[in-house]
Amino acid sequence: MTMSQKHLSALEKETLIVTLKTRFNAHKERHPSLTWNEVETVLNTHETVLYTLSQMELTQGEPDVVQCDESQDIVFMDCSEESPKGRRNVCYDELARLTRKKFPPETDALTIAKAMGAKLLDEKDYRKLQEVGQFDKKTSSWILTPLPIRDLGGALFCDFRYNTVFVYHNGADSYYSSRGFRVKIVIKRS
């Protein structure tokens, strides 16, 4: 399946659901008060969500449900141990990429996330993710950057070292083989 194809075949859908269910059941600490039946019921009524989850999986994000608060929303986040391999070596956004003087990367974090139908984690999301595991112990991940920082040319990223979440800054046009980005998708339950 390509990024432009937003519909999953029956086999792709079935394979994705099995993968998500297996991961969900293996990591109950991420969603202690949810059952797979609740999640699957919601997934079966949201075809575009399945496309986004397939893109998260395809780029090695290992999406799983992370309970973020007491709301009824189902939130999938990238839960790969390190920043997703299929989304590294990118600068923060298109403006940074286009204005980079030397060796611009092929694309950027915000453009890819938008094409996937997902959003970058913000600092609060990233800290919540770290409450259910330890992620980015060797890599780092861009996070959604407040406009006042971005307007000055900067962007934020996080990692987990010394049992602590660190938030750093860098030029938005920077990119590294060990820095990618994590995304989420929120499914509203009625």
Secondary structure, 3 states (H helix, E strand, C coil): CCCCCCCCCHHHHHHHHHHHHHHHHHCHHHCCCCCHHHHHHHHCCCHHHHHHHHHHHHCCCCEEECCCCCCCCEEEEECCCCCCHHHCCCECCHHHHHHCCCCCCCCEHHHHHHHHCCEECCHHHHHHHHHCCCCCCCCEEEECCCHHHHHCCEEEEEEEECCEEEEEEEECCCCCCCEEECEEEEECCC
